[in-house]
């Protein structure tokens, strides 16, 4: 076992400083990641795992449920009204969040619950007070599906949701048409005010409506309906950005399997950049909505309710990895700084860093690091260097040189001393050794040839 007395004082000091510096870095990283958990954008290892390269690429990517961001635009296999529904997984995701929100805040008032439901799902109807429907108003044609007058309640009503589940909203053209209808002069001011108020009330779409509008309302994203519904040939059918993105993913994965030399990665850079552009075009607005929804929901809460913190995320494999990484960095960092169980902490810290290294190993024919960050490494990078440093620390008793580990040998020695001297009543001190009595006969003998 290495002995500090065989090392120079400067060597001991610098090794201890190295252990403390790495512990500080671990602790700060862990605290920063932990602090983000109370924000709308908590830290996650998803981005790092999605970009994993090397022989363990698929292993790391499988941890992420959606490495290509396709769940944001997941589709049903059946077509409804000539269109696919590209948002079923997002609907399920938000419904799950809604249930967790209600469970996290059981004291929500009826008004808060109604506003939360309207924020996510939309209202059944939007209404404003109108004492009398002016003469000459006709809600025929398409207007009859969107707006009506409630004679009993004296209200002008926009039916937000039809019995079939469709959500109706007044569009600007319908609002202008209502405002231009011939109305008696004495009723015109009240009528126009009611139209503007009900239009303003229904103009803000719910999150699910905005999701549907983004995916279903833009043919550039979803393309044309199936050939058999259009009566056109396959050559005439227009592919949307989503289908092009799927096809590019398939081609890129096939090309990646044939990569052997570093320069071949450059041929993937352009597809990778194009994939990122298309992914941002399709999933970017949905990601923004997914971040904004909890923020808007928190705006409905009181100060006491806000003190409970954010809604816990869903339990997934990635969530457990995020928590394990965060707390692993924090706990190992503290142990390294204070020198407690320093060898064990250094060993497991090296394993953690080595896992980071294996996710993006700068090996020949595996990755062109210039495409993935500011580091320009070849075989060895900073994660591997720090892992090797921790292994060296694990081989040395640095915690006994300077740390809490130094107290354990002293405690063990005191315990052993008490065990040896406990029966003699000497207060834990070992009994004094006395020389054995000498034999008188032996003392009287003289060697042969000695003088008297």
C-alpha positions in Angstrom: 0.0 0.0 0.0 1.4 3.4 -0.9 2.7 5.3 2.2 2.6 9.1 2.3 6.0 9.1 4.0 7.5 7.7 0.7 6.0 10.6 -1.3 7.2 14.2 -1.3 5.0 16.7 0.5 4.3 18.5 -2.8 3.1 15.3 -4.4 0.7 14.7 -1.5 -0.6 18.3 -1.6 -1.3 18.3 -5.4 -3.0 14.9 -5.4 -5.3 16.0 -2.6 -6.0 19.3 -4.5 -6.8 17.2 -7.6 -9.3 15.1 -5.7 -10.9 18.2 -4.2 -11.1 20.0 -7.6 -12.8 17.1 -9.3 -15.1 16.8 -6.3 -16.0 20.5 -6.6 -16.7 20.1 -10.3 -19.0 17.1 -9.7 -20.8 18.9 -6.8 -21.4 22.0 -8.9 -22.7 20.1 -11.9 -25.0 18.1 -9.6 -26.4 21.2 -7.9 -26.9 23.0 -11.2 -28.8 20.0 -12.7 -30.8 19.6 -9.5 -31.7 23.3 -9.4 -33.2 23.1 -13.0 -35.7 20.5 -11.9 -37.8 23.3 -10.4 -38.0 25.1 -13.7 -40.1 24.7 -16.8 -37.1 23.3 -18.7 -35.4 20.7 -16.3 -32.1 19.3 -17.3 -32.2 16.0 -19.1 -29.6 13.7 -20.7 -31.8 13.2 -23.7 -29.8 15.4 -26.1 -26.5 13.8 -25.2 -27.9 10.3 -25.6 -29.6 11.0 -28.9 -26.2 12.1 -30.3 -24.4 9.0 -29.1 -21.9 7.4 -31.5 -19.7 4.4 -31.6 -20.4 0.7 -30.9 -22.8 1.5 -28.0 -24.7 4.1 -30.0 -27.9 2.1 -30.2 -27.7 1.1 -26.5 -27.5 4.8 -25.4 -30.2 5.9 -27.9 -32.6 3.1 -26.8 -32.8 4.8 -23.4 -34.5 7.8 -25.0 -38.1 6.8 -25.9 -38.1 9.0 -29.0 -34.5 9.5 -30.4 -35.8 11.0 -33.7 -38.5 13.2 -32.2 -41.2 11.4 -34.0 -43.5 11.0 -31.0 -44.2 14.8 -31.3 -46.0 14.0 -34.6 -47.1 10.5 -34.1 -49.9 9.4 -36.3 -52.8 6.9 -36.4 -52.9 4.3 -39.0 -56.5 5.1 -40.0 -57.6 8.2 -41.8 -60.5 10.3 -40.6 -62.3 12.8 -42.8 -59.6 12.3 -45.4 -56.7 13.1 -43.0 -54.5 11.3 -40.5 -54.4 12.4 -36.9 -50.8 13.2 -36.2 -51.1 14.1 -32.5 -52.4 11.1 -30.6 -49.2 10.6 -28.5 -49.0 14.3 -27.7 -52.7 14.3 -26.6 -51.9 11.3 -24.3 -48.8 13.1 -23.0 -50.8 16.2 -22.1 -53.7 14.2 -20.7 -51.2 12.4 -18.4 -49.7 15.8 -17.4 -53.2 17.1 -16.7 -53.9 14.2 -14.3 -50.6 14.7 -12.5 -51.3 18.4 -12.2 -54.7 17.7 -10.5 -53.1 15.1 -8.2 -50.3 17.5 -7.3 -52.8 20.3 -6.5 -55.8 18.6 -4.8 -57.0 21.9 -3.5 -57.8 23.5 -6.8 -61.1 25.4 -6.8 -63.8 24.6 -9.3 -63.0 27.8 -11.2 -59.3 26.9 -11.4 -60.2 23.4 -12.7 -62.5 24.9 -15.3 -59.8 27.3 -16.5 -57.2 24.6 -16.6 -59.5 22.4 -18.7 -60.2 25.3 -21.1 -56.5 26.0 -21.4 -55.8 22.4 -22.5 -59.0 21.2 -24.2 -61.0 24.4 -25.0 -64.4 25.4 -23.9 -67.7 23.8 -24.7 -69.0 27.2 -25.6 -68.2 30.9 -25.5 -70.9 33.4 -24.6 -71.5 37.0 -23.9 -74.6 38.8 -22.6 -77.0 40.2 -25.2 -80.5 41.2 -24.1 -82.1 40.9 -27.5 -81.2 39.5 -30.9 -81.6 42.4 -33.4 -84.1 42.1 -36.1 -82.8 40.9 -39.5 -80.0 38.7 -38.1 -79.7 35.5 -40.0 -77.4 32.7 -38.8 -77.9 30.6 -41.9 -75.2 28.6 -43.7 -71.9 28.0 -42.1 -72.6 30.6 -39.4 -75.4 28.4 -38.0 -72.7 25.8 -37.0 -70.6 28.3 -35.1 -72.9 30.8 -33.5 -76.4 31.0 -32.1 -78.5 33.1 -29.8 -79.7 31.6 -26.5 -83.2 33.2 -26.0 -83.6 31.8 -22.5 -80.2 32.9 -21.2 -80.1 36.1 -23.2 -76.7 35.3 -24.6 -74.8 35.2 -27.9 -73.1 31.9 -28.0 -70.2 30.4 -30.0 -70.5 26.6 -29.8 -66.9 25.7 -29.0 -67.4 22.0 -29.3 -70.0 20.2 -31.4 -71.7 16.9 -30.4 -69.4 15.1 -32.8 -66.4 16.5 -31.0 -65.4 19.2 -33.5 -64.2 22.5 -32.1 -65.8 25.5 -33.7 -64.4 29.0 -33.7 -65.4 32.2 -35.4 -62.9 33.2 -38.0 -62.2 36.8 -38.9 -64.3 36.6 -42.1 -67.3 35.4 -40.1 -66.9 38.1 -37.5 -66.8 40.8 -40.2 -69.9 39.3 -41.9 -71.7 39.5 -38.6 -70.6 43.1 -38.0 -71.9 44.1 -41.5 -75.4 42.7 -41.1 -78.2 45.3 -41.3 -79.2 46.1 -37.7 -81.5 48.8 -36.4 -79.6 51.9 -35.4 -80.7 51.7 -31.7 -79.4 48.1 -31.4 -76.2 48.4 -33.5 -73.9 49.4 -30.7 -74.9 46.5 -28.4 -74.8 44.0 -31.3 -71.4 45.0 -32.5 -70.0 45.0 -29.0 -71.4 41.5 -28.3 -69.9 40.2 -31.6 -66.5 41.6 -30.9 -66.6 40.3 -27.3 -67.6 36.8 -28.2 -65.0 36.7 -31.0 -62.3 37.8 -28.6 -63.4 35.1 -26.1 -63.2 32.3 -28.6 -60.1 33.6 -30.6 -57.6 32.0 -28.2 -57.2 28.4 -29.2 -56.6 25.7 -26.6 -53.3 23.8 -26.6 -54.9 20.8 -28.3 -56.5 23.0 -30.9 -53.2 24.7 -31.6 -51.5 21.3 -31.9 -54.1 20.1 -34.4 -53.9 23.4 -36.3 -50.1 23.1 -36.6 -50.1 19.5 -37.8 -53.4 19.2 -39.7 -53.7 22.7 -41.0 -50.5 22.9 -42.9 -50.3 20.7 -46.0 -46.6 21.5 -46.3 -46.0 19.4 -43.2 -48.4 16.4 -43.7 -48.6 16.4 -47.5 -51.5 15.2 -49.5 -54.1 12.6 -48.5 -53.8 9.0 -49.8 -53.9 8.4 -53.6 -57.2 6.5 -53.4 -58.9 9.5 -51.8 -57.6 12.0 -54.3 -58.0 10.0 -57.4 -54.5 11.0 -58.5 -51.4 8.9 -59.4 -48.5 8.5 -57.0 -46.4 10.8 -59.2 -48.9 13.6 -58.6 -49.1 13.1 -54.8 -47.1 15.6 -52.8 -45.1 14.4 -49.9 -45.1 16.6 -46.7 -42.1 17.5 -44.6 -42.9 14.7 -42.2 -42.7 12.0 -44.8 -39.6 13.4 -46.3 -38.0 13.5 -42.8 -38.9 9.8 -42.3 -37.3 8.8 -45.6 -34.2 10.8 -44.8 -33.8 9.0 -41.5 -33.9 5.7 -43.2 -31.3 6.7 -45.7 -29.0 8.2 -43.1 -29.1 5.1 -40.9 -28.1 2.9 -43.9 -25.3 5.3 -44.8 -24.0 5.3 -41.3 -23.6 1.5 -41.3 -21.1 1.8 -44.2 -18.9 4.5 -42.6 -15.3 3.3 -42.1 -13.1 6.4 -42.5 -13.2 9.8 -40.8 -13.7 11.8 -43.9 -16.9 9.9 -44.7 -18.5 11.6 -41.7 -18.4 14.9 -43.7 -20.9 13.4 -46.1 -23.2 12.8 -43.2 -22.9 16.4 -42.0 -25.1 17.8 -44.6 -27.9 15.2 -44.1 -27.5 15.7 -40.4 -28.0 19.5 -40.7 -30.9 19.0 -43.0 -32.5 16.5 -40.6 -32.1 19.0 -37.8 -33.7 21.7 -39.9 -36.7 19.5 -40.8 -37.0 18.3 -37.2 -37.1 21.9 -36.0 -39.7 22.8 -38.6 -42.0 19.9 -37.6 -41.4 19.4 -33.9 -40.1 22.8 -32.9 -43.5 24.6 -32.4 -44.9 21.6 -30.6 -41.9 21.5 -28.2 -42.5 25.2 -27.5 -46.1 24.5 -26.7 -45.1 21.6 -24.4 -42.8 24.0 -22.5 -45.4 26.8 -22.3 -48.3 24.7 -21.2 -47.0 24.2 -17.6 -46.0 27.9 -17.4 -49.5 29.0 -18.3 -51.0 26.5 -15.9 -48.9 27.8 -13.0 -50.3 31.2 -13.7 -53.7 29.9 -12.5 -52.3 29.0 -9.0 -52.1 30.9 -5.8 -48.9 31.7 -3.9 -49.6 28.8 -1.5 -50.1 26.4 -4.4 -47.0 27.5 -6.2 -45.0 26.7 -3.1 -45.5 23.0 -3.8 -43.2 23.3 -6.8 -43.7 22.0 -10.3 -45.7 19.0 -11.3 -43.5 15.8 -11.1 -42.7 14.4 -14.6 -43.8 11.0 -15.8 -41.7 8.1 -14.6 -39.7 6.8 -17.5 -36.3 5.1 -17.9 -34.8 8.4 -19.0 -36.2 10.1 -15.9 -34.5 7.6 -13.7 -31.2 8.1 -15.6 -31.5 11.9 -15.2 -32.0 11.6 -11.4 -29.2 9.0 -11.1 -26.8 11.2 -13.0 -27.7 14.3 -11.0 -27.6 12.7 -7.5 -24.5 10.6 -8.5 -22.6 13.7 -9.4 -23.7 15.5 -6.2 -23.0 12.7 -3.8 -19.7 11.6 -5.3 -18.6 15.2 -5.5 -19.2 15.8 -1.8 -17.5 12.6 -0.8 -14.4 13.5 -2.9 -14.2 17.1 -1.5 -14.4 16.0 2.2 -12.3 12.9 1.7 -14.9 10.4 3.0 -14.8 7.0 1.4 -12.5 8.7 -1.1 -11.3 5.5 -2.8 -14.8 4.2 -3.4 -16.1 7.6 -4.6 -13.1 8.0 -6.9 -13.7 4.6 -8.5 -17.4 5.1 -9.1 -16.7 8.7 -10.4 -14.3 7.2 -12.9 -17.0 4.7 -14.0 -19.5 7.6 -14.5 -17.0 9.6 -16.6 -16.1 6.6 -18.6 -19.8 6.2 -19.5 -19.8 9.8 -20.7 -16.7 8.9 -22.8 -18.3 5.9 -24.4 -21.3 7.9 -25.5 -19.2 10.1 -27.8 -15.8 8.3 -28.1 -13.4 10.2 -30.4 -12.2 7.0 -32.1 -11.0 6.6 -35.7 -13.8 5.9 -38.0 -16.4 6.5 -35.3 -16.9 10.2 -34.9 -15.7 13.5 -36.3 -15.6 15.6 -33.2 -15.6 18.8 -35.1 -19.3 18.2 -35.9 -20.3 17.7 -32.3 -18.8 20.5 -30.3 -15.8 22.7 -29.5 -13.5 19.8 -28.6 -11.0 18.5 -31.1 -9.9 15.2 -29.6 -8.5 12.0 -31.0 -8.9 8.8 -28.9 -8.4 10.7 -25.7 -10.7 13.5 -24.5 -11.3 15.3 -21.2 -13.7 12.7 -19.9 -11.2 10.0 -20.3 -8.4 12.1 -18.7 -10.5 12.9 -15.7 -11.6 9.2 -15.4 -7.9 8.1 -15.4 -7.1 10.8 -12.8 -9.9 9.4 -10.5 -8.5 5.9 -10.9 -5.1 7.2 -9.8 -6.8 8.8 -6.8 -8.6 5.6 -6.0 -5.3 3.8 -5.8 -4.0 6.2 -3.1 -5.2 6.8 0.5 -5.8 10.6 -0.1 -8.7 10.6 2.3 -6.2 9.6 5.1 -3.8 12.3 4.1 -6.4 15.0 4.3 -10.0 14.1 4.8 -12.5 12.4 7.1 -11.0 9.0 6.2 -8.1 9.8 8.5 -10.4 9.4 11.5 -11.2 5.8 10.8 -7.7 4.2 11.5 -7.5 6.2 14.7 -10.9 4.9 15.8 -9.9 1.3 15.0 -6.6 1.6 16.9 -8.4 3.0 19.9 -10.9 0.2 19.8 -8.2 -2.4 19.6 -6.3 -0.8 22.5 -9.5 -0.9 24.6 -10.0 -4.5 23.8 -6.4 -5.4 24.9 -6.5 -3.4 28.1 -10.1 -3.7 29.0 -9.7 -6.6 31.5 -6.7 -5.2 33.4 -8.5 -2.0 34.4 -5.7 0.1 33.0 -8.0 2.5 31.2 -7.5 1.1 27.8 -3.7 1.1 27.9 -1.9 -2.1 27.1 -0.2 -3.8 30.1 3.5 -3.0 30.6 5.9 -5.8 29.6 8.2 -7.0 32.5 11.3 -9.0 31.9 11.1 -12.7 32.9 12.7 -13.6 36.2 16.2 -14.9 35.8 17.4 -18.2 37.2 19.8 -17.9 40.2 21.6 -21.1 39.2 22.2 -19.7 35.8 23.5 -16.4 37.2 26.0 -18.2 39.4 27.6 -20.2 36.5 30.7 -18.9 35.0 32.0 -19.5 31.5 34.8 -21.9 31.2 38.2 -20.2 31.4 36.9 -17.1 33.1 38.8 -15.5 35.9 37.3 -15.2 39.4 
